[in-house]
Amino acid sequence: MLDINYIRSNQKMVSEKSAQKGYKVDIPELIRLDDLRRKLRSQVDSLRQERNQLAHSLKNQQPDAASQEKGRDLKQQLSSLEDDLKKIESDYIKLLKAVPNMPLPDVPIGSSESENVIEKTVGDKPHFDFIPLAHQDLGDKLDLIDKMRAAKISGSRFAYLKGDLVRMQFAIIGFVIGELTNSELIAKLIKDNGLKLSNKPFLPILPPALLKTGPYEASARLNAEEVTYKIDQDDLWLNASAEHTLCTMYMNEVIDERNLPIRLLGYSTSFRREAGSYGKDIEGIFRLHQFDKLEMEVLSDPDSGLDEHKLLVAIQEYLVSSLGLSYQLINKCTADIGKPNARGVDINTWFPSQNTYRETHTADYMTDYQTRDLRIRLKTQDGLLKPIHTNDATAFALGRIMAAIVENFQDSEGHITIPTVLRPFMGGQTKI
């Protein structure tokens, strides 16, 4: 959530930029509730102080009738004011959390994803002398994907991955972990992109796949109706992406600024309802209810937050290029970046069977929007407490990137050439 003092000082701008992101917010009402809660808090504090003073003055004494009457009156007034404050606080927090993060100046203004900006196209598309098959058809032909049997026990939009496709998934995981724990590679990407950051490598993490409601809501990522599965018997949700249990990892903690940045590489099975998807998206393994994902999460000081975002995008480009895939870099518009994001970038990878680029990666810069509610702060060497900035970005959504590999590296005989960087992790195997 945004700092209320920032909102107070920029009321017109906050209203305008919220509207650009598609959110209608009532800033005057939010300010009115903030004024009222501050007044009530002051009154409650005064009454509590008066009660404490009365109790102290009567210590080790038998209170007389007047003192007893005053004590009852203070208790009644305090109870009434606390009830009022609780209601006002609830309404205030609800309105405050309805205000989205403010987009950075270079975010294109747009009302839908059709107004996203393609910043560049990288790499050569494969040229075939035959009609390329969709990944699901190749998966059936080579017995790599089995959705029919999965449907028997789990329903639609689940899949068994089999044989060499499973080996490829673990090859990708090994490749990514090796690259992102290499400080020399991190340093090279920082230098090549003109960034001023440390070359601290990423720490591999296997995070929990379940979150309590409180942390999930505080992360500004819980979307119950459209995205997330709830465990009915418990106060737990299945995570919809690995960063949801990574950004919450340090909730209610103060981190010494000398330990920043914290760069995490999480691997998790994730779950999404994917309500409203249809057509090509529900074929094969591009968009399943259950999928595995490698996700990057960075916690940093405010001054380096934007550069960390640019580093994550550079890493994404490096990883996709290393596989030999053609992609487009997309600067997402205000309506498409999401409520907690200040900036959002997508990478869309070429899918020959669809003759188009499809989203395989996203990178989100949240500034301090998440950490204010999560109460994650940094402590400066001067002892000051400041909010931390967060970034998250896809390393690889395994199903999507394997679908892209299968389609781009197929041959006329119906086999799949394994990208060179993955072969050491598959025992030198060159084809499926």
C-alpha positions as CSV (number, residue, x, y, z in Angstrom):
1,M,0.0,0.0,0.0
2,L,1.0,3.6,-0.5
3,D,2.2,5.9,2.3
4,I,-0.8,8.0,3.4
5,N,1.4,11.1,3.8
6,Y,2.5,10.7,0.1
7,I,-1.2,10.4,-0.9
8,R,-2.0,13.6,1.2
9,S,0.7,15.5,-0.6
10,N,-0.2,14.3,-4.1
11,Q,-4.0,13.9,-4.0
12,K,-4.7,15.0,-7.6
13,M,-1.8,13.0,-9.1
14,V,-2.8,9.8,-7.1
15,S,-6.4,10.0,-8.4
16,E,-5.2,10.6,-12.0
17,K,-2.6,7.8,-12.1
18,S,-5.0,5.4,-10.3
19,A,-7.5,6.1,-13.1
20,Q,-4.8,5.4,-15.7
21,K,-4.4,2.0,-14.1
22,G,-8.2,1.4,-14.2
23,Y,-8.9,2.0,-10.5
24,K,-11.5,4.5,-9.3
25,V,-10.4,5.6,-5.8
26,D,-12.1,8.1,-3.4
27,I,-9.1,10.1,-2.2
28,P,-11.2,12.8,-0.4
29,E,-13.0,10.2,1.6
30,L,-9.7,8.5,2.4
31,I,-8.3,11.7,3.7
32,R,-11.4,12.4,5.7
33,L,-11.2,9.0,7.4
34,D,-7.5,9.5,8.1
35,D,-8.3,12.8,9.8
36,L,-11.0,11.2,11.8
37,R,-8.9,8.2,12.9
38,R,-6.1,10.5,14.0
39,K,-8.5,12.5,16.1
40,L,-10.0,9.4,17.6
41,R,-6.5,8.0,18.3
42,S,-5.6,11.2,20.1
43,Q,-8.8,11.0,22.2
44,V,-8.2,7.4,23.0
45,D,-4.6,8.0,24.1
46,S,-5.7,10.9,26.3
47,L,-8.4,8.8,28.0
48,R,-6.0,5.9,28.5
49,Q,-3.5,8.3,30.1
50,E,-6.2,9.7,32.4
51,R,-7.2,6.2,33.5
52,N,-3.6,5.3,34.2
53,Q,-3.1,8.5,36.2
54,L,-6.3,7.7,38.2
55,A,-5.2,4.2,38.9
56,H,-1.7,5.4,39.9
57,S,-3.2,7.9,42.3
58,L,-5.3,5.3,44.0
59,K,-2.5,2.8,44.3
60,N,-2.6,1.0,47.7
61,Q,-5.8,3.0,48.5
62,Q,-9.4,2.2,48.8
63,P,-11.1,4.3,46.1
64,D,-14.0,6.5,47.3
65,A,-17.3,6.8,45.5
66,A,-16.3,9.7,43.4
67,S,-13.1,7.9,42.2
68,Q,-15.1,4.8,41.4
69,E,-17.7,6.8,39.4
70,K,-14.9,8.6,37.5
71,G,-13.2,5.3,36.7
72,R,-16.5,3.8,35.4
73,D,-17.1,6.9,33.3
74,L,-13.6,6.8,31.8
75,K,-13.9,3.1,31.1
76,Q,-17.3,3.7,29.3
77,Q,-16.0,6.6,27.3
78,L,-12.8,4.7,26.3
79,S,-14.8,1.6,25.2
80,S,-17.1,3.7,23.1
81,L,-14.2,5.5,21.4
82,E,-12.3,2.3,20.8
83,D,-15.3,0.8,19.1
84,D,-15.6,3.9,16.9
85,L,-11.9,3.8,16.2
86,K,-12.0,0.2,15.2
87,K,-14.7,0.8,12.7
88,I,-13.0,3.9,11.2
89,E,-9.6,2.0,11.1
90,S,-11.3,-0.8,9.1
91,D,-12.9,1.6,6.6
92,Y,-9.7,3.5,6.3
93,I,-7.5,0.5,5.6
94,K,-10.0,-0.8,3.1
95,L,-9.8,2.5,1.1
96,L,-6.0,2.8,1.5
97,K,-5.5,-0.7,0.1
98,A,-7.8,0.1,-2.8
99,V,-5.3,2.7,-4.0
100,P,-2.8,1.1,-6.5
101,N,0.9,1.7,-6.7
102,M,1.8,4.7,-8.9
103,P,3.3,3.9,-12.4
104,L,6.7,5.2,-13.1
105,P,7.0,8.0,-15.7
106,D,8.2,5.7,-18.5
107,V,5.2,3.4,-18.2
108,P,3.0,3.9,-21.3
109,I,-0.5,5.2,-20.6
110,G,-3.1,2.7,-22.0
111,S,-6.5,1.2,-21.2
112,S,-5.7,-2.4,-22.3
113,E,-2.8,-4.7,-23.1
114,S,-3.2,-3.8,-26.8
115,E,-1.5,-0.5,-25.9
116,N,1.6,-2.2,-24.5
117,V,4.8,-1.1,-26.3
118,I,7.1,-3.5,-28.1
119,E,10.5,-2.1,-27.3
120,K,12.6,-4.6,-29.3
121,T,12.5,-8.0,-31.1
122,V,15.6,-10.2,-30.6
123,G,16.7,-13.4,-32.3
124,D,15.9,-15.1,-35.5
125,K,12.7,-17.1,-35.9
126,P,13.2,-20.7,-37.1
127,H,12.5,-21.4,-40.8
128,F,10.8,-24.7,-41.6
129,D,10.4,-26.5,-44.9
130,F,7.4,-28.2,-43.4
131,I,4.3,-27.1,-41.4
132,P,5.4,-27.0,-37.8
133,L,3.4,-28.9,-35.2
134,A,2.0,-27.4,-32.1
135,H,3.8,-28.6,-28.9
136,Q,0.8,-30.6,-27.7
137,D,0.8,-32.6,-31.0
138,L,4.5,-33.3,-30.8
139,G,4.1,-34.2,-27.1
140,D,1.4,-36.7,-28.1
141,K,3.5,-38.1,-30.9
142,L,6.6,-38.6,-28.7
143,D,4.6,-39.7,-25.7
144,L,5.9,-36.7,-23.6
145,I,2.5,-35.2,-22.5
146,D,-0.5,-37.1,-21.2
147,K,-3.5,-34.9,-20.5
148,M,-6.1,-37.6,-21.0
149,R,-5.0,-39.7,-18.0
150,A,-4.5,-36.6,-15.9
151,A,-8.1,-35.6,-16.6
152,K,-9.3,-38.9,-15.2
153,I,-7.9,-38.2,-11.8
154,S,-7.6,-34.4,-11.6
155,G,-9.9,-33.0,-14.2
156,S,-9.2,-30.8,-17.2
157,R,-6.1,-28.6,-17.5
158,F,-3.7,-31.0,-15.7
159,A,-1.0,-33.1,-17.3
160,Y,1.4,-35.9,-16.8
161,L,4.8,-34.9,-18.2
162,K,6.9,-37.9,-19.2
163,G,10.3,-39.2,-20.1
164,D,12.7,-36.8,-21.8
165,L,10.4,-33.8,-21.2
166,V,10.8,-34.4,-17.4
167,R,14.6,-34.7,-17.9
168,M,14.5,-31.4,-19.9
169,Q,12.7,-29.6,-17.0
170,F,15.3,-30.6,-14.5
171,A,18.0,-29.7,-17.0
172,I,16.5,-26.2,-17.2
173,I,16.5,-26.0,-13.4
174,G,20.1,-27.0,-13.2
175,F,21.1,-24.6,-15.9
176,V,19.3,-21.6,-14.3
177,I,20.6,-22.3,-10.8
178,G,24.2,-22.6,-12.2
179,E,23.9,-19.3,-14.0
180,L,22.2,-17.2,-11.3
181,T,24.6,-18.4,-8.5
182,N,27.5,-17.3,-10.7
183,S,28.7,-13.9,-9.4
184,E,30.8,-13.4,-12.6
185,L,27.8,-13.6,-14.8
186,I,25.8,-11.2,-12.6
187,A,28.7,-8.8,-12.8
188,K,28.9,-9.0,-16.6
189,L,25.1,-8.4,-17.0
190,I,25.4,-5.4,-14.6
191,K,28.3,-3.9,-16.6
192,D,26.7,-4.6,-20.0
193,N,23.6,-2.8,-18.9
194,G,25.3,0.2,-17.3
195,L,23.9,-0.5,-13.8
196,K,25.3,0.4,-10.4
197,L,24.7,-2.7,-8.3
198,S,26.6,-5.4,-6.4
199,N,27.4,-8.7,-8.1
200,K,25.8,-10.7,-5.3
201,P,24.5,-14.0,-6.6
202,F,21.0,-15.4,-6.1
203,L,20.3,-17.8,-3.2
204,P,18.3,-20.9,-4.3
205,I,15.1,-21.4,-2.3
206,L,12.5,-24.1,-2.0
207,P,9.7,-22.1,-0.5
208,P,6.4,-23.3,1.0
209,A,3.5,-23.7,-1.5
210,L,0.8,-22.6,1.0
211,L,0.2,-19.1,2.5
212,K,-1.9,-17.9,5.4
213,T,-4.5,-15.2,4.5
214,G,-2.7,-12.4,6.4
215,P,0.6,-12.6,4.6
216,Y,-1.0,-13.2,1.2
217,E,-3.3,-10.2,1.5
218,A,-0.3,-8.0,2.7
219,S,1.6,-9.0,-0.3
220,A,-1.1,-7.5,-2.5
221,R,-1.1,-10.7,-4.6
222,L,-4.1,-12.5,-3.3
223,N,-6.9,-12.7,-6.0
224,A,-9.4,-15.1,-4.6
225,E,-12.1,-15.1,-7.2
226,E,-10.0,-15.3,-10.4
227,V,-6.7,-16.9,-9.5
228,T,-6.2,-18.6,-6.2
229,Y,-7.3,-22.0,-4.7
230,K,-8.3,-22.0,-1.0
231,I,-7.9,-24.9,1.4
232,D,-11.3,-25.0,3.0
233,Q,-10.4,-26.6,6.2
234,D,-7.5,-24.3,7.0
235,D,-6.5,-20.6,6.8
236,L,-4.3,-21.5,3.8
237,W,-4.1,-20.7,0.1
238,L,-2.2,-22.5,-2.6
239,N,0.4,-20.1,-4.0
240,A,-0.2,-18.9,-7.5
241,S,3.5,-18.3,-8.1
242,A,6.8,-18.8,-6.2
243,E,7.3,-15.1,-5.5
244,H,4.2,-15.0,-3.3
245,T,6.1,-17.0,-0.6
246,L,9.3,-15.2,-1.4
247,C,8.2,-11.6,-1.0
248,T,6.5,-12.6,2.3
249,M,9.6,-14.5,3.6
250,Y,10.9,-11.5,5.7
251,M,7.5,-10.2,6.9
252,N,7.7,-8.2,10.2
253,E,11.5,-8.1,10.0
254,V,14.1,-5.3,10.1
255,I,17.0,-6.0,7.7
256,D,20.4,-4.4,8.1
257,E,21.1,-2.5,4.9
258,R,24.5,-4.1,4.8
259,N,22.8,-7.4,4.0
260,L,21.0,-5.9,0.9
261,P,20.3,-6.7,-1.8
262,I,18.7,-10.1,-1.0
263,R,18.4,-12.0,-4.2
264,L,16.4,-15.2,-4.1
265,L,15.7,-17.8,-6.8
266,G,12.7,-19.8,-5.8
267,Y,11.4,-23.0,-7.3
268,S,7.8,-24.1,-6.6
269,T,4.8,-25.9,-7.9
270,S,2.1,-23.2,-8.4
271,F,-1.6,-23.4,-8.8
272,R,-4.0,-21.1,-10.7
273,R,-7.7,-21.3,-11.5
274,E,-7.0,-19.5,-14.9
275,A,-10.6,-18.5,-15.1
276,G,-11.6,-17.1,-18.5
277,S,-8.8,-18.6,-20.5
278,Y,-9.8,-20.4,-23.7
279,G,-8.7,-21.4,-27.2
280,K,-5.0,-22.2,-27.8
281,D,-4.3,-21.4,-24.1
282,I,-6.0,-24.5,-22.8
283,E,-4.2,-26.9,-25.2
284,G,-1.0,-28.6,-24.3
285,I,1.0,-27.3,-21.3
286,F,1.0,-23.5,-21.9
287,R,-1.6,-22.7,-19.3
288,L,-2.4,-25.4,-16.7
289,H,-4.0,-25.3,-13.3
290,Q,-0.8,-26.7,-11.9
291,F,2.7,-25.8,-13.1
292,D,6.3,-25.5,-12.0
293,K,8.1,-22.2,-12.0
294,L,11.6,-20.7,-11.3
295,E,11.1,-17.2,-9.9
296,M,13.5,-14.4,-9.0
297,E,12.8,-12.1,-6.0
298,V,14.9,-9.2,-4.9
299,L,14.7,-7.0,-1.8
300,S,16.8,-3.9,-2.0
301,D,17.2,-0.4,-0.7
302,P,15.0,2.3,-2.4
303,D,17.9,3.9,-4.4
304,S,18.7,0.7,-6.3
305,G,15.2,-0.7,-6.7
306,L,14.8,0.4,-10.3
307,D,18.3,-0.9,-11.3
308,E,17.5,-4.2,-9.7
309,H,14.4,-4.3,-11.9
310,K,16.5,-3.7,-15.0
311,L,19.0,-6.4,-13.9
312,L,16.1,-8.9,-13.6
313,V,15.0,-8.0,-17.2
314,A,18.6,-8.4,-18.4
315,I,18.8,-11.8,-16.8
316,Q,15.5,-12.9,-18.4
317,E,16.8,-11.8,-21.8
318,Y,20.1,-13.7,-21.2
319,L,18.3,-16.9,-20.3
320,V,15.9,-16.8,-23.2
321,S,18.7,-16.0,-25.6
322,S,20.9,-18.8,-24.2
323,L,18.2,-21.2,-25.3
324,G,18.3,-19.8,-28.8
325,L,14.7,-18.5,-28.8
326,S,13.4,-15.4,-30.5
327,Y,11.6,-13.0,-28.2
328,Q,10.0,-9.5,-27.9
329,L,10.6,-7.2,-24.9
330,I,7.3,-5.5,-23.9
331,N,6.9,-2.3,-21.8
332,K,3.5,-2.9,-20.3
333,C,1.0,0.0,-20.2
334,T,-0.7,1.4,-17.0
335,A,-3.8,-0.8,-17.3
336,D,-1.8,-4.0,-17.7
337,I,1.0,-3.7,-15.1
338,G,-1.1,-4.7,-12.1
339,K,-2.2,-3.0,-8.9
340,P,1.0,-3.3,-6.9
341,N,3.4,-2.6,-9.7
342,A,5.2,0.6,-10.5
343,R,6.5,-0.8,-13.7
344,G,6.1,-4.1,-15.6
345,V,7.9,-5.8,-18.4
346,D,7.0,-8.9,-20.4
347,I,9.0,-11.2,-22.6
348,N,7.0,-12.8,-25.3
349,T,8.6,-15.8,-27.0
350,W,8.0,-17.0,-30.5
351,F,5.6,-19.9,-31.0
352,P,5.8,-21.2,-34.6
353,S,2.5,-23.2,-34.6
354,Q,0.6,-20.0,-33.7
355,N,2.8,-17.7,-35.8
356,T,3.0,-15.2,-32.9
357,Y,4.9,-14.3,-29.8
358,R,3.4,-15.4,-26.5
359,E,4.1,-14.3,-23.0
360,T,6.6,-16.5,-21.2
361,H,8.1,-14.0,-18.7
362,T,7.1,-11.0,-16.6
363,A,9.2,-8.7,-14.4
364,D,7.4,-6.5,-11.8
365,Y,8.8,-3.6,-9.8
366,M,6.7,-2.9,-6.7
367,T,8.8,-0.1,-5.0
368,D,7.7,-0.2,-1.3
369,Y,4.1,-1.0,-2.0
370,Q,4.3,-4.6,-0.7
371,T,6.7,-4.0,2.2
372,R,4.7,-1.3,3.9
373,D,1.9,-3.7,4.6
374,L,4.3,-6.6,5.2
375,R,6.3,-4.4,7.6
376,I,9.7,-5.3,6.1
377,R,12.1,-2.5,6.7
378,L,15.8,-1.8,6.4
379,K,17.9,-0.3,9.1
380,T,20.5,2.2,8.0
381,Q,24.0,2.5,9.5
382,D,22.6,5.6,11.2
383,G,19.9,3.6,12.8
384,L,17.1,4.9,10.6
385,L,14.2,2.6,9.5
386,K,13.1,2.8,5.9
387,P,10.8,0.7,3.7
388,I,12.5,-1.9,1.4
389,H,11.8,-2.1,-2.3
390,T,10.8,-5.4,-3.9
391,N,11.1,-6.9,-7.4
392,D,10.0,-10.2,-8.8
393,A,10.6,-11.7,-12.2
394,T,10.1,-15.0,-14.0
395,A,13.3,-17.0,-14.6
396,F,11.3,-19.7,-16.4
397,A,7.8,-20.9,-16.2
398,L,8.8,-24.5,-17.0
399,G,5.7,-25.6,-19.0
400,R,5.6,-22.5,-21.2
401,I,9.3,-22.4,-21.9
402,M,9.4,-26.2,-22.7
403,A,6.4,-25.7,-25.0
404,A,8.4,-23.0,-26.8
405,I,11.5,-25.2,-27.0
406,V,9.5,-28.1,-28.4
407,E,8.0,-26.0,-31.1
408,N,11.1,-24.0,-32.1
409,F,13.5,-27.0,-32.3
410,Q,11.4,-29.6,-34.0
411,D,12.5,-31.2,-37.2
412,S,10.8,-32.7,-40.2
413,E,11.0,-36.2,-38.7
414,G,9.1,-35.1,-35.6
415,H,12.1,-35.0,-33.3
416,I,13.2,-32.1,-31.0
417,T,16.7,-30.8,-30.9
418,I,17.8,-30.0,-27.4
419,P,19.3,-26.5,-26.9
420,T,23.0,-26.6,-26.5
421,V,23.1,-25.1,-23.0
422,L,20.9,-27.9,-21.7
423,R,22.8,-30.9,-23.1
424,P,25.3,-31.1,-20.3
425,F,22.4,-31.5,-17.9
426,M,20.9,-34.3,-20.0
427,G,24.0,-36.5,-20.3
428,G,25.0,-35.0,-23.6
429,Q,21.7,-36.0,-25.3
430,T,21.1,-33.9,-28.4
431,K,17.6,-34.9,-29.5
432,I,14.3,-36.2,-28.2
